[in-house]
Amino acid sequence: MPGGRPVPSVPKVEPRQAENVALGRVLRQLRKDARLTQDALAERAEVPITKLQRIETGDIDADWGTLRRLAYALETSLTEVFRLTEFDHAEEQQQDQGHHRRDQ
């Protein structure tokens, strides 16, 4: 207990869920970089807004067709979305390992 205060526990995230969260972060950032609202992207990609919201928060797995439509609407490729997601996910894992080492 640093400083006499309990350290909040971080919930264990399953690998697949962590990948969904990373994908959601990437799609959200690409959307913001394109200066699109969720409504605008959902309309442009022909994806229900609630589905887009749940993908961006990592709550659901995005199917191939949805990812393809989102990438096209964001004027990027699926390859780039996956590359950015892998980078984001790897960076998150490194940060988690660093936190874990400091906590020991």
QUIRA-V205211 format. One record per backbone hydrogen bond with DSSP energy under -0.5 kcal/mol. NH is the residue of the N-H (numbers start at 1). CO is the residue of the C=O. If there is no record, write none. Layout:
nh = [NH/NH]
co = [CO/CO]
//
This chain:
nh = [4/5/8/11/14/18/19/20/21/22/23/24/25/26/27/28/29/30/31/32/33/34/35/36/41/42/43/44/45/46/46/47/52/53/54/55/56/57/58/59/60/67/68/69/70/71/72/73/74/75/76/81/82/83/84/85/86/87/88/89/90/91/92/93/94/95/96/97/98/99/100/101/102/103/104/104]
co = [1/2/6/9/12/14/15/16/17/18/19/20/21/22/23/24/25/26/27/28/29/30/32/31/37/38/39/40/41/42/43/42/48/49/50/51/52/53/55/54/54/63/64/65/66/67/68/69/70/72/71/77/78/79/80/81/82/83/84/85/86/87/88/89/90/91/92/93/94/95/96/97/98/99/100/101]
//
